[in-house]
Amino acid sequence: MARKIRACRICVERPLGAPLPHEPRPVFQAAKGARLAIFGQAPGKRVHESGRPFTDPSGDRLRAWMGIDDAAFYDPRRVAIVPMGFCFPGYDAKGSDLPPRKECAEAWRARLMAALPGVETAILVGGYAQKWHLGERAGKSITETVSQWRDHAPRFFPTPHPSWRNNAWLKKNPWFERDLLPVLRAQVKALM
């Protein structure tokens, strides 16, 4: 299945709306034995260029949140990294990343989730992944969903995106680093 996903061109050849504004380059990592997964939004421009998930400052922060190094993070037998949209969606008029393309989730998500039967814990990065995986159990906002993390752990740990854009959110919600991250790190360590 990985080969088919990497060759996917749905967002260019059969888009739901405007086609992807550049060549597709699906970015993810997954192996059947992974016990930990990171379900996020979509690759940013740097990740699109590198072809490797979270090769940016957000990835540095995410690895610090998890308490693991690059070697563990980039081992697909240990950590699956599956965004809602596999390709960088482009920018909106204000220069922010567009939402993940809907074609990806519709075409691949259920099949890829079925191919990851060993996942015991998933980190849900951002609202799109939280809504897909938690459904009606997701809150009305990221803050509400993340603040209710105990209701979902250890199966799911909802987090904000680790982007610098969320520095103000992190300062406003110190409980995230004080309460959630130590439990997340302990669970990640147990699964490694």
C-alpha positions as CSV (number, residue, x, y, z in Angstrom):
1,M,0.0,0.0,0.0
2,A,2.9,2.4,0.7
3,R,4.0,2.3,-2.9
4,K,0.4,3.1,-4.1
5,I,0.2,6.1,-1.6
6,R,3.6,7.5,-2.7
7,A,2.4,7.3,-6.3
8,C,-1.0,8.9,-5.6
9,R,-2.0,11.8,-7.8
10,I,-5.7,12.1,-6.9
11,C,-5.4,15.7,-5.8
12,V,-4.1,16.6,-9.3
13,E,-6.0,14.2,-11.5
14,R,-9.3,13.9,-9.7
15,P,-9.4,16.7,-7.1
16,L,-12.3,17.7,-4.9
17,G,-12.1,21.3,-5.8
18,A,-9.1,23.1,-7.2
19,P,-6.2,20.8,-8.0
20,L,-3.0,20.8,-5.8
21,P,-0.9,23.8,-7.0
22,H,2.3,21.8,-7.3
23,E,3.4,18.2,-7.9
24,P,2.2,15.7,-5.3
25,R,4.8,14.3,-2.9
26,P,3.0,12.2,-0.3
27,V,5.0,12.2,3.0
28,F,4.4,9.6,5.7
29,Q,6.0,6.7,7.5
30,A,4.4,3.5,8.5
31,A,5.2,-0.2,9.2
32,K,2.9,-2.9,10.5
33,G,4.7,-3.4,13.8
34,A,4.5,0.3,15.0
35,R,3.0,0.6,18.4
36,L,3.0,4.4,18.5
37,A,1.5,6.7,15.9
38,I,1.5,10.4,15.2
39,F,-1.6,11.5,13.3
40,G,-1.3,15.0,12.1
41,Q,-2.6,17.5,9.6
42,A,-0.4,17.7,6.4
43,P,3.2,18.3,5.6
44,G,4.5,21.9,5.4
45,K,6.6,23.2,2.6
46,R,9.9,22.2,4.3
47,V,8.7,18.6,4.8
48,H,7.4,18.6,1.2
49,E,10.9,19.5,0.0
50,S,12.7,17.0,2.3
51,G,10.2,14.1,1.8
52,R,10.5,13.2,5.4
53,P,7.9,13.9,8.1
54,F,8.5,16.7,10.7
55,T,11.9,17.8,9.3
56,D,11.3,21.3,10.7
57,P,11.3,23.2,14.0
58,S,7.8,21.7,14.7
59,G,9.4,18.3,14.5
60,D,12.1,19.3,16.9
61,R,9.5,20.4,19.4
62,L,7.3,17.3,18.9
63,R,10.3,15.0,19.5
64,A,11.1,17.0,22.7
65,W,7.4,16.7,23.8
66,M,7.7,12.9,23.3
67,G,11.2,12.6,24.9
68,I,12.7,10.7,22.0
69,D,15.6,11.2,19.6
70,D,15.6,11.3,15.8
71,A,16.6,7.6,15.5
72,A,13.6,6.4,17.4
73,F,11.3,9.0,15.8
74,Y,12.2,8.0,12.3
75,D,12.1,4.2,12.8
76,P,8.8,3.2,11.1
77,R,8.8,-0.1,13.0
78,R,8.4,2.0,16.2
79,V,6.6,5.2,15.1
80,A,4.0,5.6,12.4
81,I,3.6,9.1,11.1
82,V,0.4,9.5,9.1
83,P,-1.1,13.0,8.4
84,M,-4.7,13.6,7.3
85,G,-3.4,14.8,4.0
86,F,-0.2,13.3,2.6
87,C,0.9,16.3,0.5
88,F,1.7,19.9,1.3
89,P,-1.6,21.6,0.5
90,G,-0.2,25.0,-0.4
91,Y,-0.8,28.4,1.1
92,D,-3.9,30.6,1.5
93,A,-3.9,34.3,0.7
94,K,-2.5,35.2,4.1
95,G,0.5,32.8,3.7
96,S,-0.8,30.1,6.1
97,D,-0.9,26.5,5.2
98,L,-4.2,25.4,3.6
99,P,-6.2,22.6,5.3
100,P,-5.3,19.0,4.5
101,R,-6.7,17.8,1.2
102,K,-9.9,15.8,1.7
103,E,-9.0,13.4,-1.1
104,C,-6.3,11.8,1.0
105,A,-8.5,10.8,4.0
106,E,-11.2,9.6,1.8
107,A,-9.0,7.5,-0.4
108,W,-6.4,6.1,2.1
109,R,-7.1,6.7,5.8
110,A,-9.3,3.7,6.7
111,R,-7.1,1.4,4.7
112,L,-3.9,2.7,6.2
113,M,-5.4,2.5,9.8
114,A,-6.3,-1.1,9.1
115,A,-2.7,-1.8,8.1
116,L,-1.5,-0.6,11.5
117,P,-3.0,-3.1,13.9
118,G,-0.3,-2.8,16.5
119,V,-0.8,0.9,17.3
120,E,-1.5,1.2,21.0
121,T,-1.1,4.9,21.4
122,A,-1.6,7.8,19.0
123,I,-0.7,11.4,19.3
124,L,-3.4,13.5,17.6
125,V,-1.6,16.7,16.4
126,G,-4.2,19.4,15.7
127,G,-7.9,19.6,15.1
128,Y,-8.2,17.7,11.9
129,A,-6.7,14.5,13.3
130,Q,-8.5,15.0,16.6
131,K,-11.9,15.3,14.9
132,W,-11.3,12.3,12.6
133,H,-10.0,10.0,15.4
134,L,-12.2,11.1,18.3
135,G,-15.4,12.0,16.3
136,E,-18.1,13.3,18.7
137,R,-15.7,12.9,21.6
138,A,-13.6,15.8,20.3
139,G,-14.3,19.1,21.9
140,K,-15.5,22.3,20.1
141,S,-12.0,23.7,20.1
142,I,-8.5,22.3,20.2
143,T,-8.1,23.8,23.8
144,E,-11.2,21.9,24.9
145,T,-10.1,18.6,23.3
146,V,-6.6,18.8,24.6
147,S,-7.7,19.8,28.1
148,Q,-9.8,16.6,28.2
149,W,-6.8,14.5,27.4
150,R,-7.3,12.2,30.4
151,D,-10.6,11.0,28.9
152,H,-8.6,9.6,25.9
153,A,-5.3,8.6,27.3
154,P,-3.4,6.3,26.9
155,R,-5.0,5.4,23.6
156,F,-5.0,9.0,22.3
157,F,-3.1,12.1,23.4
158,P,-4.5,15.1,21.7
159,T,-2.0,18.0,21.3
160,P,-1.9,21.4,19.7
161,H,0.4,21.6,16.6
162,P,4.0,22.0,17.8
163,S,4.4,25.0,15.6
164,W,5.9,28.3,16.8
165,R,2.5,29.8,16.0
166,N,1.2,28.1,19.1
167,N,3.7,29.6,21.5
168,A,1.0,31.9,22.9
169,W,-1.3,28.9,23.4
170,L,1.4,27.1,25.3
171,K,2.0,30.1,27.6
172,K,-1.7,30.5,28.2
173,N,-2.1,26.8,29.0
174,P,0.8,25.8,31.2
175,W,-1.1,22.6,32.3
176,F,-0.2,21.1,28.9
177,E,3.5,20.9,29.6
178,R,3.1,20.4,33.4
179,D,0.4,17.7,33.3
180,L,0.0,16.1,29.9
181,L,3.6,15.9,28.7
182,P,5.1,13.8,31.6
183,V,2.3,11.2,31.0
184,L,2.9,11.3,27.3
185,R,6.6,10.8,27.7
186,A,6.1,7.9,30.1
187,Q,3.8,6.2,27.6
188,V,6.2,6.8,24.7
189,K,9.0,5.3,26.8
190,A,6.9,2.3,27.6
191,L,6.2,1.7,23.9
192,M,9.8,2.1,22.8
